[in-house]
Amino acid sequence: MITNILPFFLILAMISGRSYSGSISIYWGQNSKEGTLADTCGTGRFAFVNIAFLPVFGNNQTPALDLDDHCDPSTKNGCTGLATDIRSCQSRGVKVMLSIGGGDGSYFLASSEDAKQVAAYLWDNYLGGTSPSRPFGDAVLDGIDFDIEGGTTQHWDELASYLRSYSFAKKLCLTAAPQCPFPDVYMGQALSSGLFDYVWMQFYNNYCEYKGNAAELKATWDTWTSNVTATGFFLGLPAAPSAASSGYIPADVLISQVLPLVKNTSKYGGVMLWSKYYDDLTGYSSSIKSHV
């Protein structure tokens, strides 16, 4: 009896001879036990760190930052101490993003004018503009990550466009974290604009997540990469079984079954992980780093 026969789709991947290298993006900010931002970047494992989240903005609301117990932005100079960490990350070549939205929040864009005002707020308070109340002090973030999981399906493309208009001063990086069903319910219109640099699809808590058939996941991946214009696409995964209701892929399975397929595509950018806290529990990024 012949044993250890490679699956046909992996044989095709090997025959093609193509394999693109990628990097790891990770979310930080929602658990005070995940270590500091500077230490996160100091591991050398991550190319992007998404500070999560700005969950309140738009519709005439006062924007509010929520970083668990890392810092309290409501107090005087509450989170300005992160400026040193942000600069430390950037000195290592890590892009530091502000992730807006999230699974639990109160955010809504009521109109084109609302989108314009939110863009101005983000520019003045987190990017290259000026404001007397910058939450991270004089640190200038590299861009904005759209983790939009509610609120509205409208005006996100306009928010992205208004943010892009500020790129005359500094090239902003725009990223998005849609759910893996295509098109994304909330960001579908915005992602069709071609304004985003990187897209990390959330292949968890969804019917299109990995369920033992890598070819099915690859089909969803191909739908995204064929229909959305972006520099690179990342496979969004939970870094531990407890990080999501479903969708966790053991590192050895990811390395042997899934990565060989998605790395075969020219728009492959890497892997996105939720989140640093869960990654610390499992060492997931360390396990996959050399294979991404």
Residue, then its C-alpha position, 0 to 999 in steps of 0.5 A: m500500500i502506498t502511503n503519504i501521498l501528497p494532496f493533488f492541489l499541493i502537487l500542483a503548487m510544487i510543480s508551479g515553482r512559484s512561492y512568494s514571501g510575506s510578512i505578519s500583521i498583528y493587532w495590539g491594544q485590547n489586552s493589557k497582558e500582551g506586553t508593551l507596543a515597543d516589546t511587540c515590535g522588538t520581537g522582529r516578527f511583525a511588519f505591521v502592528n494595528i493599534a486597536f481600537l478607535p471604536v467611537f467616531g462619526n455621526n457627531q460623536t466625540p471620537a474615543l480611543d479604547l486600549d483596554d488598560h494600556c492607558d486611559p486616553s480620557t486623562k491628561n496625557g493618558c496615552t501620550g507615553l505611547a509616542t516613544d513606543i511608536r517611534s521605536c517600532q518605526s525605527r525598526g521598520v514596523k508600520v504602526m496603524l490605528s485600527i478604527g471600528g472593531g467588533d464592539g463599538s459605536y461608529f457610523l458615517a452619516s454623510s459625505e461631510d461626516a466622512k470628511q470630518v472624520a478624515a480631518y480628525l484622524w489626520d490632525n490627531y493621529l497622522g501628520g496634522t496638528s491638534p492640541s489633543r493628540p492622543f499619542g502626542d507628537a508621534v505620527l502613525d503610518g496609516i489607518d486600518f479599517d476594521i469595519e464590522g457594523g454601523t453602515t455600508q456607506h461612505w467608507d470609500e469617501l473616508a478612504s478617499y479623503l484620507r488619501s487626499y492628505s498623502f501630499a504630506k506623507k504617503l499614508c498606508l490604508t488597510a482593511a480587515p473585511q470578513c472573508p465572505f465576498p463581497d464584505v457586507y460593510m466594506g464592499q463598496a470601499l474595497s472596490s475603490g482600489l484605495f487600499d494598500y493591504v487587505w487582511m481578510q478575516f478567515y474566522n468566525n465565518y462560513c468561508e474559514y478553513k474547515g479541513n479543505a484548503a482548496e475551498l479556502k483558496a477558492t475564496w482567496d482567489t475571489w478576493t485577489s481577483n476582484v479587489t485591487a490592492t498591493g497585497f492580501f493577508l490571510g487573517l487568522p486567530a492566533a489561538p483557539s480561544a481567540a475566535s469562536s471558530g477558524y483556528i488553524p494549527a500552525d503545522v496545518l497552516i504550514s503544510q496545507v494552506l500556505p503552499l496554496v496562497k503563497n502561490t499567488s502574486k498578490y500574497g502579502g502574508v498572514m494577519l493575526w488576532s491578536k498579540y495577547y493570544d499570540d503570546l499564549t501559543g507562540y503562533s507567530s514564532s511557529i510560522k514566521s519562517h514559513v510566511 
